[in-house]
């Protein structure tokens, strides 16, 4: 600072005030320019950082939206993807994913608007046309589906999915030759596709070319022995051919692969009726009624996923249908949804008792009683004490359960025998009299 001040002082003393002023102004401008340049660089760096942050946030929101779609949470997905679009209105992927979410929510007009926006922003992306074509097909708009699927195939001729759905769109229009041509093309790309053989077989079935249909279904099953749709379609084909025994057999195979699909039982029932197998047909009708009630419970739980009582109800229904493992899962869900719901614990205790898991029964019953003493928990725990040979505890629990039946009578009888062996004749007599009072057949059986 001292050198600069001295220099300015000498310049003024030499009579160079005007020139010095100009020089000072120039220096000042240069300093201002350098300062401005530094600020601009700082601003540009800040803008780039902000842009990078926005891009990262947008990408994260899109990924979140995709994940929510997979979880079938359409509303939350739409919210996340709308935020992404708010940050970047030129993001084709965000519009595409929001279109999918809107379609999932059955907001069809919004879905179409988003598909159109995505395609406008990225008109060469085959996937967008395929997805919109699939959407049109799912809404029974086959002509529009065909136009989009053909565009997708034009952009990406080696992708098999649009070709498959093009075939299905032609099936929807009963254009079977065009459909078969599409499936033939798909098989050239992927000759080991079970799905394509199944779809072509279904087309032959619709065209009443039954032999060709059976050939394709059998090929599909050869490639994929778990192809449940192929077994089902084969059953439909045999039924159309009036080979009802083979039809029923095919539906049985489908049921083995997917035991809770109502249509399989309905179709097999029809085959059994054609064969005059009334008992088997009635059994399938019973199963259909069971599945109908299961569907009602499923809907109720979808609406109220924290309803412990409804989980217990479905668990009992599953037990009635022989679905023990699924029933246990529901008992566990009931307890998890509301750990203070004592009836869920006693219901699970009853399940454990049926499986011979006596220690687990005791645990659940004692937890249930600690929350809310109730008859069912005491009754089940009494049964456990009977199994364990502790008749005093069994009788005490049965009394709290206000239970009177043959099992309680047996508890008194067994205690009478134990007391008799201990030499306690008076107490043994009283216990025996109580047993007979509860179940008079005991006295007759001992005579």
Buried (B, 14 or more C-beta within 10 A) or exposed (E): EEEEEEEEEEBEEEEEEEEBEEEEEEEEEEEEEEEEEEEEEEEEEEEEEEEEEEEEBBBEBBBBBBEBBEEEBBEBBBBBBBBBBEBBEEBBBBBBBBBBBBBBBEBEEBBBBBBBBBBEBBEEBBBBBBBBBBBBBEBEBBEBBBBBBBBBBEBBEEBBBBBBBBBBBBBBEEBBEBBBBBBEBBBEBBEEBBBBBBBBBBBBBEBEBBEBBBBBBBBBBEBBEEBBBBBBBBBBBBBEBEBBEBBBBBBBBBBEBBBBBBEBBBBBBBBBBBBEBEEBBEBBBEBBEBBEBBEEBEEBBEEEEEBBBBBBBBBBBBBEBEBBEBBBBBBBBBBEBBEEBBBBBBBBBBBBBEEEBBEBBBBBBBBBBEBEEBBBBBBBBBBBBBEEEBBEBBBBBBEBBEBEEEBBBBBBBBBBBBBBEEEBEEBBEBBBEBBBEBBEEBEEEEE
